[in-house]
Amino acid sequence: MASSSAYSCSTKKTCGQMTSCEEAQYHLKECGNGQLDRDNDGVPCEAICN
């Protein structure tokens, strides 16, 4: 499991740029990147986090 330090909020990413569900969750929760959770169900990038 990757630690939070492996990810950075310095660049805003899209789901297509995520390498894992963990990374997508980090960007949603820690970076406030709400565009990753289009249906507002708390699950970012449904294509990789299902």
CHARMM internal coordinates of N, CA and C (Angstrom, degrees):
IC EDIT
DIST 1 N 1 CA 1.4509
DIST 1 CA 1 C 1.5278
ANGL 1 N 1 CA 1 C 108.90
DIST 1 C 2 N 1.3088
ANGL 1 CA 1 C 2 N 115.73
DIHE 1 N 1 CA 1 C 2 N 131.42
DIST 2 N 2 CA 1.4556
ANGL 1 C 2 N 2 CA 120.50
DIHE 1 CA 1 C 2 N 2 CA -178.08
DIST 2 CA 2 C 1.5289
ANGL 2 N 2 CA 2 C 110.51
DIHE 1 C 2 N 2 CA 2 C -76.58
DIST 2 C 3 N 1.2975
ANGL 2 CA 2 C 3 N 115.86
DIHE 2 N 2 CA 2 C 3 N 145.95
DIST 3 N 3 CA 1.4601
ANGL 2 C 3 N 3 CA 119.09
DIHE 2 CA 2 C 3 N 3 CA 177.34
DIST 3 CA 3 C 1.5194
ANGL 3 N 3 CA 3 C 109.32
DIHE 2 C 3 N 3 CA 3 C -86.92
DIST 3 C 4 N 1.3223
ANGL 3 CA 3 C 4 N 116.29
DIHE 3 N 3 CA 3 C 4 N 162.87
DIST 4 N 4 CA 1.4581
ANGL 3 C 4 N 4 CA 121.02
DIHE 3 CA 3 C 4 N 4 CA -178.58
DIST 4 CA 4 C 1.5249
ANGL 4 N 4 CA 4 C 111.73
DIHE 3 C 4 N 4 CA 4 C -58.67
DIST 4 C 5 N 1.3188
ANGL 4 CA 4 C 5 N 116.96
DIHE 4 N 4 CA 4 C 5 N -29.75
DIST 5 N 5 CA 1.4516
ANGL 4 C 5 N 5 CA 120.07
DIHE 4 CA 4 C 5 N 5 CA -177.95
DIST 5 CA 5 C 1.5284
ANGL 5 N 5 CA 5 C 112.14
DIHE 4 C 5 N 5 CA 5 C -67.86
DIST 5 C 6 N 1.3259
ANGL 5 CA 5 C 6 N 117.42
DIHE 5 N 5 CA 5 C 6 N -13.51
DIST 6 N 6 CA 1.4569
ANGL 5 C 6 N 6 CA 120.70
DIHE 5 CA 5 C 6 N 6 CA 178.85
DIST 6 CA 6 C 1.5194
ANGL 6 N 6 CA 6 C 111.15
DIHE 5 C 6 N 6 CA 6 C -74.83
DIST 6 C 7 N 1.3314
ANGL 6 CA 6 C 7 N 116.85
DIHE 6 N 6 CA 6 C 7 N -16.77
DIST 7 N 7 CA 1.4566
ANGL 6 C 7 N 7 CA 121.52
DIHE 6 CA 6 C 7 N 7 CA -177.70
DIST 7 CA 7 C 1.5121
ANGL 7 N 7 CA 7 C 110.10
DIHE 6 C 7 N 7 CA 7 C -114.36
DIST 7 C 8 N 1.3133
ANGL 7 CA 7 C 8 N 115.95
DIHE 7 N 7 CA 7 C 8 N 157.40
DIST 8 N 8 CA 1.4488
ANGL 7 C 8 N 8 CA 120.99
DIHE 7 CA 7 C 8 N 8 CA -179.15
DIST 8 CA 8 C 1.5158
ANGL 8 N 8 CA 8 C 109.95
DIHE 7 C 8 N 8 CA 8 C -136.71
DIST 8 C 9 N 1.3237
ANGL 8 CA 8 C 9 N 116.63
DIHE 8 N 8 CA 8 C 9 N 143.46
DIST 9 N 9 CA 1.4574
ANGL 8 C 9 N 9 CA 121.69
DIHE 8 CA 8 C 9 N 9 CA 176.34
DIST 9 CA 9 C 1.5224
ANGL 9 N 9 CA 9 C 111.60
DIHE 8 C 9 N 9 CA 9 C -89.15
DIST 9 C 10 N 1.3211
ANGL 9 CA 9 C 10 N 117.67
DIHE 9 N 9 CA 9 C 10 N 4.53
DIST 10 N 10 CA 1.4571
ANGL 9 C 10 N 10 CA 120.15
DIHE 9 CA 9 C 10 N 10 CA -173.75
DIST 10 CA 10 C 1.5192
ANGL 10 N 10 CA 10 C 112.69
DIHE 9 C 10 N 10 CA 10 C -65.59
DIST 10 C 11 N 1.3277
ANGL 10 CA 10 C 11 N 117.45
DIHE 10 N 10 CA 10 C 11 N -29.24
DIST 11 N 11 CA 1.4626
ANGL 10 C 11 N 11 CA 120.10
DIHE 10 CA 10 C 11 N 11 CA 177.24
DIST 11 CA 11 C 1.5126
ANGL 11 N 11 CA 11 C 108.59
DIHE 10 C 11 N 11 CA 11 C -121.91
DIST 11 C 12 N 1.3144
ANGL 11 CA 11 C 12 N 115.75
DIHE 11 N 11 CA 11 C 12 N 132.16
DIST 12 N 12 CA 1.4572
ANGL 11 C 12 N 12 CA 120.18
DIHE 11 CA 11 C 12 N 12 CA 178.46
DIST 12 CA 12 C 1.5148
ANGL 12 N 12 CA 12 C 107.93
DIHE 11 C 12 N 12 CA 12 C -78.77
DIST 12 C 13 N 1.2997
ANGL 12 CA 12 C 13 N 116.36
DIHE 12 N 12 CA 12 C 13 N 128.46
DIST 13 N 13 CA 1.4527
ANGL 12 C 13 N 13 CA 121.01
DIHE 12 CA 12 C 13 N 13 CA -175.67
DIST 13 CA 13 C 1.5216
ANGL 13 N 13 CA 13 C 111.27
DIHE 12 C 13 N 13 CA 13 C -113.11
DIST 13 C 14 N 1.3200
ANGL 13 CA 13 C 14 N 114.09
DIHE 13 N 13 CA 13 C 14 N 156.25
DIST 14 N 14 CA 1.4570
ANGL 13 C 14 N 14 CA 120.99
DIHE 13 CA 13 C 14 N 14 CA 173.06
DIST 14 CA 14 C 1.5210
ANGL 14 N 14 CA 14 C 108.34
DIHE 13 C 14 N 14 CA 14 C -101.69
DIST 14 C 15 N 1.3233
ANGL 14 CA 14 C 15 N 116.47
DIHE 14 N 14 CA 14 C 15 N 168.20
DIST 15 N 15 CA 1.4625
ANGL 14 C 15 N 15 CA 119.77
DIHE 14 CA 14 C 15 N 15 CA 179.83
DIST 15 CA 15 C 1.5264
ANGL 15 N 15 CA 15 C 111.58
DIHE 14 C 15 N 15 CA 15 C -58.51
DIST 15 C 16 N 1.3202
ANGL 15 CA 15 C 16 N 116.67
DIHE 15 N 15 CA 15 C 16 N -34.64
DIST 16 N 16 CA 1.4550
ANGL 15 C 16 N 16 CA 119.97
DIHE 15 CA 15 C 16 N 16 CA 179.99
DIST 16 CA 16 C 1.5167
ANGL 16 N 16 CA 16 C 113.63
DIHE 15 C 16 N 16 CA 16 C -65.25
DIST 16 C 17 N 1.3323
ANGL 16 CA 16 C 17 N 116.58
DIHE 16 N 16 CA 16 C 17 N -18.81
DIST 17 N 17 CA 1.4650
ANGL 16 C 17 N 17 CA 120.93
DIHE 16 CA 16 C 17 N 17 CA -179.57
DIST 17 CA 17 C 1.5245
ANGL 17 N 17 CA 17 C 112.70
DIHE 16 C 17 N 17 CA 17 C -95.79
DIST 17 C 18 N 1.3265
ANGL 17 CA 17 C 18 N 117.36
DIHE 17 N 17 CA 17 C 18 N -7.34
DIST 18 N 18 CA 1.4634
ANGL 17 C 18 N 18 CA 120.29
DIHE 17 CA 17 C 18 N 18 CA -178.55
DIST 18 CA 18 C 1.5205
ANGL 18 N 18 CA 18 C 109.93
DIHE 17 C 18 N 18 CA 18 C -75.89
DIST 18 C 19 N 1.3355
ANGL 18 CA 18 C 19 N 115.34
DIHE 18 N 18 CA 18 C 19 N 142.39
DIST 19 N 19 CA 1.4576
ANGL 18 C 19 N 19 CA 119.93
DIHE 18 CA 18 C 19 N 19 CA 179.25
DIST 19 CA 19 C 1.5224
ANGL 19 N 19 CA 19 C 111.98
DIHE 18 C 19 N 19 CA 19 C -99.26
DIST 19 C 20 N 1.3373
ANGL 19 CA 19 C 20 N 117.36
DIHE 19 N 19 CA 19 C 20 N -12.48
DIST 20 N 20 CA 1.4574
ANGL 19 C 20 N 20 CA 120.58
DIHE 19 CA 19 C 20 N 20 CA 179.80
DIST 20 CA 20 C 1.5169
ANGL 20 N 20 CA 20 C 110.15
DIHE 19 C 20 N 20 CA 20 C -159.36
DIST 20 C 21 N 1.3134
ANGL 20 CA 20 C 21 N 115.28
DIHE 20 N 20 CA 20 C 21 N 163.77
DIST 21 N 21 CA 1.4579
ANGL 20 C 21 N 21 CA 120.74
DIHE 20 CA 20 C 21 N 21 CA 175.68
DIST 21 CA 21 C 1.5313
ANGL 21 N 21 CA 21 C 109.65
DIHE 20 C 21 N 21 CA 21 C -64.03
DIST 21 C 22 N 1.3216
ANGL 21 CA 21 C 22 N 117.26
DIHE 21 N 21 CA 21 C 22 N -37.86
DIST 22 N 22 CA 1.4703
ANGL 21 C 22 N 22 CA 120.64
DIHE 21 CA 21 C 22 N 22 CA 179.30
DIST 22 CA 22 C 1.5283
ANGL 22 N 22 CA 22 C 110.85
DIHE 21 C 22 N 22 CA 22 C -59.49
DIST 22 C 23 N 1.3254
ANGL 22 CA 22 C 23 N 115.92
DIHE 22 N 22 CA 22 C 23 N -41.66
DIST 23 N 23 CA 1.4588
ANGL 22 C 23 N 23 CA 119.41
DIHE 22 CA 22 C 23 N 23 CA 179.48
DIST 23 CA 23 C 1.5276
ANGL 23 N 23 CA 23 C 110.16
DIHE 22 C 23 N 23 CA 23 C -64.93
DIST 23 C 24 N 1.3184
ANGL 23 CA 23 C 24 N 116.71
DIHE 23 N 23 CA 23 C 24 N -42.13
DIST 24 N 24 CA 1.4587
ANGL 23 C 24 N 24 CA 120.67
DIHE 23 CA 23 C 24 N 24 CA 179.02
DIST 24 CA 24 C 1.5292
ANGL 24 N 24 CA 24 C 110.74
DIHE 23 C 24 N 24 CA 24 C -62.25
DIST 24 C 25 N 1.3313
ANGL 24 CA 24 C 25 N 116.74
DIHE 24 N 24 CA 24 C 25 N -42.08
DIST 25 N 25 CA 1.4628
ANGL 24 C 25 N 25 CA 120.32
DIHE 24 CA 24 C 25 N 25 CA 178.87
DIST 25 CA 25 C 1.5254
ANGL 25 N 25 CA 25 C 111.04
DIHE 24 C 25 N 25 CA 25 C -64.27
DIST 25 C 26 N 1.3176
ANGL 25 CA 25 C 26 N 117.01
DIHE 25 N 25 CA 25 C 26 N -39.11
DIST 26 N 26 CA 1.4620
ANGL 25 C 26 N 26 CA 120.77
DIHE 25 CA 25 C 26 N 26 CA 177.81
DIST 26 CA 26 C 1.5275
ANGL 26 N 26 CA 26 C 110.52
DIHE 25 C 26 N 26 CA 26 C -60.88
DIST 26 C 27 N 1.3235
ANGL 26 CA 26 C 27 N 116.95
DIHE 26 N 26 CA 26 C 27 N -47.58
DIST 27 N 27 CA 1.4617
ANGL 26 C 27 N 27 CA 120.32
DIHE 26 CA 26 C 27 N 27 CA -178.70
DIST 27 CA 27 C 1.5228
ANGL 27 N 27 CA 27 C 111.70
DIHE 26 C 27 N 27 CA 27 C -65.05
DIST 27 C 28 N 1.3221
ANGL 27 CA 27 C 28 N 117.44
DIHE 27 N 27 CA 27 C 28 N -33.56
DIST 28 N 28 CA 1.4605
ANGL 27 C 28 N 28 CA 120.16
DIHE 27 CA 27 C 28 N 28 CA 178.27
DIST 28 CA 28 C 1.5251
ANGL 28 N 28 CA 28 C 110.63
DIHE 27 C 28 N 28 CA 28 C -71.40
DIST 28 C 29 N 1.3432
ANGL 28 CA 28 C 29 N 116.53
DIHE 28 N 28 CA 28 C 29 N -50.09
DIST 29 N 29 CA 1.4667
ANGL 28 C 29 N 29 CA 120.39
DIHE 28 CA 28 C 29 N 29 CA -172.90
DIST 29 CA 29 C 1.5236
ANGL 29 N 29 CA 29 C 113.89
DIHE 28 C 29 N 29 CA 29 C -81.52
DIST 29 C 30 N 1.3204
ANGL 29 CA 29 C 30 N 117.19
DIHE 29 N 29 CA 29 C 30 N -44.76
DIST 30 N 30 CA 1.4620
ANGL 29 C 30 N 30 CA 120.64
DIHE 29 CA 29 C 30 N 30 CA -174.39
DIST 30 CA 30 C 1.5253
ANGL 30 N 30 CA 30 C 112.93
DIHE 29 C 30 N 30 CA 30 C -87.56
DIST 30 C 31 N 1.3282
ANGL 30 CA 30 C 31 N 116.74
DIHE 30 N 30 CA 30 C 31 N -31.58
DIST 31 N 31 CA 1.4627
ANGL 30 C 31 N 31 CA 120.03
DIHE 30 CA 30 C 31 N 31 CA -175.54
DIST 31 CA 31 C 1.5225
ANGL 31 N 31 CA 31 C 112.48
DIHE 30 C 31 N 31 CA 31 C -101.56
DIST 31 C 32 N 1.3283
ANGL 31 CA 31 C 32 N 116.41
DIHE 31 N 31 CA 31 C 32 N -10.59
DIST 32 N 32 CA 1.4556
ANGL 31 C 32 N 32 CA 119.84
DIHE 31 CA 31 C 32 N 32 CA 179.90
DIST 32 CA 32 C 1.5188
ANGL 32 N 32 CA 32 C 113.44
DIHE 31 C 32 N 32 CA 32 C 69.68
DIST 32 C 33 N 1.3160
ANGL 32 CA 32 C 33 N 116.47
DIHE 32 N 32 CA 32 C 33 N 30.19
DIST 33 N 33 CA 1.4625
ANGL 32 C 33 N 33 CA 121.30
DIHE 32 CA 32 C 33 N 33 CA -179.16
DIST 33 CA 33 C 1.5288
ANGL 33 N 33 CA 33 C 109.18
DIHE 32 C 33 N 33 CA 33 C -84.82
DIST 33 C 34 N 1.3252
ANGL 33 CA 33 C 34 N 116.31
DIHE 33 N 33 CA 33 C 34 N 79.32
DIST 34 N 34 CA 1.4517
ANGL 33 C 34 N 34 CA 122.38
DIHE 33 CA 33 C 34 N 34 CA -175.44
DIST 34 CA 34 C 1.5089
ANGL 34 N 34 CA 34 C 115.06
DIHE 33 C 34 N 34 CA 34 C -65.19
DIST 34 C 35 N 1.3294
ANGL 34 CA 34 C 35 N 117.55
DIHE 34 N 34 CA 34 C 35 N -19.10
DIST 35 N 35 CA 1.4635
ANGL 34 C 35 N 35 CA 118.96
DIHE 34 CA 34 C 35 N 35 CA -179.76
DIST 35 CA 35 C 1.5250
ANGL 35 N 35 CA 35 C 112.05
DIHE 34 C 35 N 35 CA 35 C -66.16
DIST 35 C 36 N 1.3258
ANGL 35 CA 35 C 36 N 117.78
DIHE 35 N 35 CA 35 C 36 N -15.39
DIST 36 N 36 CA 1.4590
ANGL 35 C 36 N 36 CA 121.02
DIHE 35 CA 35 C 36 N 36 CA 178.81
DIST 36 CA 36 C 1.5285
ANGL 36 N 36 CA 36 C 111.84
DIHE 35 C 36 N 36 CA 36 C -74.64
DIST 36 C 37 N 1.3264
ANGL 36 CA 36 C 37 N 117.25
DIHE 36 N 36 CA 36 C 37 N -20.44
DIST 37 N 37 CA 1.4643
ANGL 36 C 37 N 37 CA 122.30
DIHE 36 CA 36 C 37 N 37 CA -178.24
DIST 37 CA 37 C 1.5245
ANGL 37 N 37 CA 37 C 108.44
DIHE 36 C 37 N 37 CA 37 C -116.56
DIST 37 C 38 N 1.3106
ANGL 37 CA 37 C 38 N 115.91
DIHE 37 N 37 CA 37 C 38 N 77.23
DIST 38 N 38 CA 1.4653
ANGL 37 C 38 N 38 CA 121.19
DIHE 37 CA 37 C 38 N 38 CA -172.96
DIST 38 CA 38 C 1.5174
ANGL 38 N 38 CA 38 C 114.16
DIHE 37 C 38 N 38 CA 38 C -65.06
DIST 38 C 39 N 1.3352
ANGL 38 CA 38 C 39 N 118.08
DIHE 38 N 38 CA 38 C 39 N -29.48
DIST 39 N 39 CA 1.4663
ANGL 38 C 39 N 39 CA 118.94
DIHE 38 CA 38 C 39 N 39 CA -179.41
DIST 39 CA 39 C 1.5302
ANGL 39 N 39 CA 39 C 112.40
DIHE 38 C 39 N 39 CA 39 C -100.52
DIST 39 C 40 N 1.3322
ANGL 39 CA 39 C 40 N 116.79
DIHE 39 N 39 CA 39 C 40 N 8.80
DIST 40 N 40 CA 1.4669
ANGL 39 C 40 N 40 CA 122.58
DIHE 39 CA 39 C 40 N 40 CA 175.19
DIST 40 CA 40 C 1.5218
ANGL 40 N 40 CA 40 C 114.46
DIHE 39 C 40 N 40 CA 40 C 53.74
DIST 40 C 41 N 1.3389
ANGL 40 CA 40 C 41 N 115.95
DIHE 40 N 40 CA 40 C 41 N 40.41
DIST 41 N 41 CA 1.4645
ANGL 40 C 41 N 41 CA 119.00
DIHE 40 CA 40 C 41 N 41 CA 177.52
DIST 41 CA 41 C 1.5260
ANGL 41 N 41 CA 41 C 112.42
DIHE 40 C 41 N 41 CA 41 C -102.94
DIST 41 C 42 N 1.3379
ANGL 41 CA 41 C 42 N 116.14
DIHE 41 N 41 CA 41 C 42 N 6.02
DIST 42 N 42 CA 1.4636
ANGL 41 C 42 N 42 CA 120.03
DIHE 41 CA 41 C 42 N 42 CA 178.17
DIST 42 CA 42 C 1.5197
ANGL 42 N 42 CA 42 C 113.28
DIHE 41 C 42 N 42 CA 42 C 87.96
DIST 42 C 43 N 1.3165
ANGL 42 CA 42 C 43 N 117.46
DIHE 42 N 42 CA 42 C 43 N -2.53
DIST 43 N 43 CA 1.4654
ANGL 42 C 43 N 43 CA 122.10
DIHE 42 CA 42 C 43 N 43 CA 179.83
DIST 43 CA 43 C 1.5188
ANGL 43 N 43 CA 43 C 108.44
DIHE 42 C 43 N 43 CA 43 C -110.73
DIST 43 C 44 N 1.3467
ANGL 43 CA 43 C 44 N 116.98
DIHE 43 N 43 CA 43 C 44 N 112.47
DIST 44 N 44 CA 1.4653
ANGL 43 C 44 N 44 CA 119.07
DIHE 43 CA 43 C 44 N 44 CA 179.71
DIST 44 CA 44 C 1.5305
ANGL 44 N 44 CA 44 C 111.02
DIHE 43 C 44 N 44 CA 44 C -80.02
DIST 44 C 45 N 1.2955
ANGL 44 CA 44 C 45 N 116.21
DIHE 44 N 44 CA 44 C 45 N 150.38
DIST 45 N 45 CA 1.4784
ANGL 44 C 45 N 45 CA 121.47
DIHE 44 CA 44 C 45 N 45 CA 171.47
DIST 45 CA 45 C 1.5229
ANGL 45 N 45 CA 45 C 112.57
DIHE 44 C 45 N 45 CA 45 C 48.45
DIST 45 C 46 N 1.3221
ANGL 45 CA 45 C 46 N 116.46
DIHE 45 N 45 CA 45 C 46 N 65.98
DIST 46 N 46 CA 1.4631
ANGL 45 C 46 N 46 CA 120.55
DIHE 45 CA 45 C 46 N 46 CA -176.44
DIST 46 CA 46 C 1.5196
ANGL 46 N 46 CA 46 C 113.95
DIHE 45 C 46 N 46 CA 46 C -50.14
DIST 46 C 47 N 1.3352
ANGL 46 CA 46 C 47 N 118.08
DIHE 46 N 46 CA 46 C 47 N -28.82
DIST 47 N 47 CA 1.4527
ANGL 46 C 47 N 47 CA 121.18
DIHE 46 CA 46 C 47 N 47 CA -178.45
DIST 47 CA 47 C 1.5325
ANGL 47 N 47 CA 47 C 111.93
DIHE 46 C 47 N 47 CA 47 C -62.31
DIST 47 C 48 N 1.3495
ANGL 47 CA 47 C 48 N 117.47
DIHE 47 N 47 CA 47 C 48 N -31.69
DIST 48 N 48 CA 1.4682
ANGL 47 C 48 N 48 CA 119.36
DIHE 47 CA 47 C 48 N 48 CA 179.03
DIST 48 CA 48 C 1.5220
ANGL 48 N 48 CA 48 C 112.91
DIHE 47 C 48 N 48 CA 48 C -111.40
DIST 48 C 49 N 1.3131
ANGL 48 CA 48 C 49 N 118.28
DIHE 48 N 48 CA 48 C 49 N -13.81
DIST 49 N 49 CA 1.4708
ANGL 48 C 49 N 49 CA 121.96
DIHE 48 CA 48 C 49 N 49 CA -179.80
DIST 49 CA 49 C 1.5270
ANGL 49 N 49 CA 49 C 109.60
DIHE 48 C 49 N 49 CA 49 C -116.14
DIST 49 C 50 N 1.3159
ANGL 49 CA 49 C 50 N 116.63
DIHE 49 N 49 CA 49 C 50 N 68.58
DIST 50 N 50 CA 1.4638
ANGL 49 C 50 N 50 CA 117.79
DIHE 49 CA 49 C 50 N 50 CA 179.72
DIST 50 CA 50 C 1.5044
ANGL 50 N 50 CA 50 C 112.75
DIHE 49 C 50 N 50 CA 50 C -123.61
END
COOR INIT
IC SEED 1 N 1 CA 1 C
IC BUILD
